[in-house]
């Protein structure tokens, strides 16, 4: 069952046009801001106003070589 707090996190992200997805563990979502830094700042404000914290992440490239004969999965 998805709790109201989880739904409010998604609504905060979507209110600024960001994509959001539940992490699966509960109590967190992952948000993507395709419009860049200005959208991130709007997201941070929307989350702060709703009582949530934002933790920015940096996605690192895979250390695995990607070749036609060696798919990543």
Buried (B, 14 or more C-beta within 10 A) or exposed (E): EEEEEBEBBBEBBBBBEBEBEBEEEEEEBEBEBEEEEEBBEBBBEBBEEBEBEBEEEEEEEEEEEEEEEEEEE
